[in-house]
Amino acid sequence: MADTPEAILDEFEAAMTNGDDEAMVALYEDDALMVVQEFGIVARGRAAIRETFRNMKSMGEGLGFSVTSHPISVVGDYAFGHLLGEVRAKTPEDEEVAYVMDSREVFHRGPDGVWRYLADIG
């Protein structure tokens, strides 16, 4: 589990490229908010986020991503980030596609010392 807010991104990429929805969902707080504006997705809570990840698999297989900028400011048990980059996927038709990542993030360090997404808005 992520011991810094920056580590969440590495864990997310590993889970995504391994197709591990549960590992991705574990990176979010129980009541987290996830928004993917490009696809009209708004999901609140782990159950809705899990369903979102499952539905997104029908759009293609995650191949990874590249980050061009990811500044994070930590204030106590909260951190705020702005992620810019590109996510790559393979469509069901076997085409490689890329989507722009432009996310505003709020992270929270829980009582267990693990950082998780509280809001992931892209």
Contact map, one row per residue, 1 for C-alpha under 8 A:
11100001001000000000000000100000000000000000000000000000000000000000000000000000000000000000000000000000000000000110000000
11111111001000000000000000000000000000000000000000000000000000000000000000000000000000000000000000000000000000000111000000
11111010000000000000000000000000000000000000000000000000000000000000000000000000000000000000000000000000000000001110000000
01111111000000000000000000000000000000000000000000000000000000000000000000000000000000000000000000000000000000000110000000
01111111100000000000000000000000000000000000000000000000000000000000000100000010000000000000000000000000001000000011000000
01011111110000000000000000000000000000000000000000000000000000000000000100000000000000000000000000000000000000000000000000
01111111111000000000000000000000000000000000000000000000000000000000000000000000000000000000000000000000000000000000000000
11011111111100000000000000100000000000000000000000000000000000000000000000000000000000000000000000000000000000000011000000
00001111111110000000000000000000000000000000000000000000000000000000000000000000000000000000000000000000000000000000000000
00000111111111000000000000000000000000000000000000000000000000000000000000000000000000000000000000000000000000000000000000
11000011111111100000000100000000000000000000000000000000000000000000000000000000000000000000000000000000000000000000000000
00000001111111110000001100100000000000000000000000000000000000000000000000000000000000000000000000000000000000000000000000
00000000111111111000000000000000000000000000000000000000000000011000000000000000000000000000000000000000000000000000000000
00000000011111111100000000000000000000000000000000000000000000000000000000000000000000000000000000000000000000000000000000
00000000001111111111101100000000000000000000000000000000000000000000000000000000000000000000000000000000000000000000000000
00000000000111111111100100000000000000000000000000000000000001110000000000000000000000000000000000000000000000000000000000
00000000000011111111000000000000000000000000000000000000000011110000000000000000000000000000000000000000000000000000000000
00000000000001111111000000000000000000000000000000000000000000000000000000000000000000000000000000000000000000000000000000
00000000000000111111100000000000000000000000000000000000000011000000000000000000000000000000000000000000000000000000000000
00000000000000111111111100000000000000000000000000000000000000000000000000000000000000000000000000000000000000000000000000
00000000000000110011111110000000000000000000000001001100000000000000000000000000000000000000000000000000000000000000000000
00000000000000000001111111000000000000000000000001000000000000000000000000000000000000000000000000000000000000000000000000
00000000000100100001111111100000000000000000000000000000000000000000000000000000000000000000000000000000000000000000000000
00000000001100110001111111110000000000000000000000000000000000000000000000000000000000000000000000000000000000000000000000
00000000000000000000111111110000000000000000010011000000000000000000000000000000000000000000000000000000000000000000000000
00000000000000000000011111111000000000000000000000000000000000000000000000000000000000000000000000000000000000000001000000
10000001000100000000001111111000000000000000000000000000000000000000000000000000000000000000000000000000000000000011100000
00000000000000000000000111111111000000000000010000000000000000000000000000000000000000000000000000000000000000000001110000
00000000000000000000000001111111000000000000110000000000000000000000000000000000000000000000000000000000000100000001110000
00000000000000000000000000011111000000000000110000000000000000000000000000000000000000000000000000000000000000000000000000
00000000000000000000000000011111100000000001110000000000000000000000000000000000000000000000000000000000000000000000010000
00000000000000000000000000011111110000000001110000000000000000000000000000000000000000000000000000000000000000000000111100
00000000000000000000000000000011111000000111100000000000000000000000000000000000000000000000000000000000000000000000011110
00000000000000000000000000000001111100001111000010000000000000000000000000000000000000000000000000000000000000000000001110
00000000000000000000000000000000111110011110000000000000000000000000000000000000000000000000000000000000000000000000000111
00000000000000000000000000000000011111111100000000000000000000000000000000000000000000000000000000000000000000000000000011
00000000000000000000000000000000001111111100000000000000000000000000000000000000000000000000000000000000000000000000000011
00000000000000000000000000000000000111111000000000000000000000000000000000000000000000000000000000000000000000000000000001
00000000000000000000000000000000000111111000000000000000000000000000000000000000000000000000000000000000000000000000000000
00000000000000000000000000000000001111111100000000000000000000000000000000000000000000000000000000000000000000000000000000
00000000000000000000000000000000011111111110000000010000000000000000000000000000000000000000000000000000000000000000000000
00000000000000000000000000000000111110011111000000000000000000000000000000000000000000000000000000000000000000000000000000
00000000000000000000000000000000111000001111100110010000000000000000000000000000000000000000000000000000000000000000000000
00000000000000000000000000000011110000000111111110000000000000000000000000000000000000000000000000000000000000000000000000
00000000000000000000000000001111100000000011111110000000000000000000000000000000000000000000000000000000000000000000000000
00000000000000000000000010011111000000000001111111000000000000000000000000000000000000000000000000000000000000000000000000
00000000000000000000000000000000000000000001111111100000000000000000000000000000000000000000000000000000000000000000000000
00000000000000000000000000000000000000000011111111110000000000000000000000000000000000000000000000000000000000000000000000
00000000000000000000000010000000010000000011111111111000000000000000000000000000000000000000000000000000000000000000000000
00000000000000000000110010000000000000000000011111111100000000000000000000000000000000000000000000000000000000000000000000
00000000000000000000000000000000000000000000001111111110000000000000000000000000000000000000000000000000000000000000000000
00000000000000000000000000000000000000001010000111111111000000000000000000000000000000000000000000000000000000000000000000
00000000000000000000100000000000000000000000000011111111100000000000000000000000000000000000000000000000000000000000000000
00000000000000000000100000000000000000000000000001111111110000000000000000000000000000000000000000000000000000000000000000
00000000000000000000000000000000000000000000000000111111111000000000000000000000000000000000000000000000000000000000000000
00000000000000000000000000000000000000000000000000011111111100000000000000000000000000000000000000000000000000000000000000
00000000000000000000000000000000000000000000000000001111111111000000000000000000000000000000000000000000000000000000000000
00000000000000000000000000000000000000000000000000000111111100000000000000000000000000000001000000000000000000000000000000
00000000000000000000000000000000000000000000000000000011111110000000000000000000000000000011000000000000000000000000000000
00000000000000000000000000000000000000000000000000000001111111000000000000000000000000001111000000000000000000000000000000
00000000000000001010000000000000000000000000000000000000101111100000000000000000000000001111000000000000000000000000000000
00000000000000011010000000000000000000000000000000000000100111110000000000000000000000111100000000000000000000000000000000
00000000000000011000000000000000000000000000000000000000000011111000000000000000000000111100000000000000000000000000000000
00000000000010011000000000000000000000000000000000000000000001111100000000000000000000111000000000000000000000000000000000
00000000000010000000000000000000000000000000000000000000000000111110000000000000000011110000000000000000000000000000000000
00000000000000000000000000000000000000000000000000000000000000011111000000000000000011100000000000000000000000000000000000
00000000000000000000000000000000000000000000000000000000000000001111110000000000001111000000000000000000000000000000000000
00000000000000000000000000000000000000000000000000000000000000000111110000000000001110000000000000000000000000000000000000
00000000000000000000000000000000000000000000000000000000000000000011111000000000011110000000000000000000000000000000000000
00000000000000000000000000000000000000000000000000000000000000000011111100000000111100000000000000000000000000000000000000
00000000000000000000000000000000000000000000000000000000000000000000111110000000111000000000000000000000000000000000000000
00001100000000000000000000000000000000000000000000000000000000000000011111000011110000000000000000000000000000000000000000
00000000000000000000000000000000000000000000000000000000000000000000001111100011100000000000000000000000000000000000000000
00000000000000000000000000000000000000000000000000000000000000000000000111111111000000000000000000000000000000000000000000
00000000000000000000000000000000000000000000000000000000000000000000000011111110000000000000000000000000000000000000000000
00000000000000000000000000000000000000000000000000000000000000000000000001111110000000000000000000000000000000000000000000
00000000000000000000000000000000000000000000000000000000000000000000000001111110000000000000000000000000000111000000000000
00000000000000000000000000000000000000000000000000000000000000000000000001111111000000000000000000000000011110000000000000
00001000000000000000000000000000000000000000000000000000000000000000000111111111100000000000000000000000011100000000000000
00000000000000000000000000000000000000000000000000000000000000000000000111000111110000000000000000000001111000000000000000
00000000000000000000000000000000000000000000000000000000000000000000011110000011111000000000000000000011110000000000000000
00000000000000000000000000000000000000000000000000000000000000000000111100000001111100000000000000000111100000000000000000
00000000000000000000000000000000000000000000000000000000000000000011111000000000111110000000000000001111100000000000000000
00000000000000000000000000000000000000000000000000000000000000000011110000000000011111000000000000011110000000000000000000
00000000000000000000000000000000000000000000000000000000000000001111100000000000001111100000000000011100000000000000000000
00000000000000000000000000000000000000000000000000000000000000001110000000000000000111110000000001111000000000000000000000
00000000000000000000000000000000000000000000000000000000000001111100000000000000000011111000000001111000000000000000000000
00000000000000000000000000000000000000000000000000000000000001111000000000000000000001111100000111100000000000000000000000
00000000000000000000000000000000000000000000000000000000000111110000000000000000000000111110000111000000000000000000000000
00000000000000000000000000000000000000000000000000000000000111100000000000000000000000011111111110000000000000000000000000
00000000000000000000000000000000000000000000000000000000001110000000000000000000000000001111111110000000000000000000000000
00000000000000000000000000000000000000000000000000000000011110000000000000000000000000000111111000000000000000000000000000
00000000000000000000000000000000000000000000000000000000000000000000000000000000000000000111111000000000000000000000000000
00000000000000000000000000000000000000000000000000000000000000000000000000000000000000000111111100000000000000000000000000
00000000000000000000000000000000000000000000000000000000000000000000000000000000000000000111111110000000000000000000000000
00000000000000000000000000000000000000000000000000000000000000000000000000000000000000011110011111000000000000000000000000
00000000000000000000000000000000000000000000000000000000000000000000000000000000000000011110001111100000000000000000000000
00000000000000000000000000000000000000000000000000000000000000000000000000000000000001111000000111110000000000000000000000
00000000000000000000000000000000000000000000000000000000000000000000000000000000000001110000000011111000000000000000000000
00000000000000000000000000000000000000000000000000000000000000000000000000000000000111100000000001111100000000000000000000
00000000000000000000000000000000000000000000000000000000000000000000000000000000001111100000000000111110000000000000000001
00000000000000000000000000000000000000000000000000000000000000000000000000000000011110000000000000011111000000000000000001
00000000000000000000000000000000000000000000000000000000000000000000000000000000111100000000000000001111100000000000000111
00000000000000000000000000000000000000000000000000000000000000000000000000000001111000000000000000000111110000000000001111
00000000000000000000000000000000000000000000000000000000000000000000000000000001111000000000000000000011111000000000111110
00000000000000000000000000000000000000000000000000000000000000000000000000000111100000000000000000000001111100000000111100
00001000000000000000000000000000000000000000000000000000000000000000000000000111000000000000000000000000111110000011111000
00000000000000000000000000001000000000000000000000000000000000000000000000001110000000000000000000000000011111000011110000
00000000000000000000000000000000000000000000000000000000000000000000000000001100000000000000000000000000001111111111000000
00000000000000000000000000000000000000000000000000000000000000000000000000001000000000000000000000000000000111111111000000
00000000000000000000000000000000000000000000000000000000000000000000000000000000000000000000000000000000000011111100000000
00000000000000000000000000000000000000000000000000000000000000000000000000000000000000000000000000000000000011111100000000
00100000000000000000000000000000000000000000000000000000000000000000000000000000000000000000000000000000000011111110000000
11110000000000000000000000000000000000000000000000000000000000000000000000000000000000000000000000000000000011111111000000
11111001000000000000000000100000000000000000000000000000000000000000000000000000000000000000000000000000001111001111100000
01001001000000000000000001111000000000000000000000000000000000000000000000000000000000000000000000000000001111000111110000
00000000000000000000000000111001000000000000000000000000000000000000000000000000000000000000000000000000111100000011111100
00000000000000000000000000011011100000000000000000000000000000000000000000000000000000000000000000000000111100000001111100
00000000000000000000000000000001110000000000000000000000000000000000000000000000000000000000000000000001111000000000111110
00000000000000000000000000000001111000000000000000000000000000000000000000000000000000000000000000000011110000000000111111
00000000000000000000000000000000111110000000000000000000000000000000000000000000000000000000000000000011100000000000001111
00000000000000000000000000000000001111000000000000000000000000000000000000000000000000000000000000001111000000000000000111
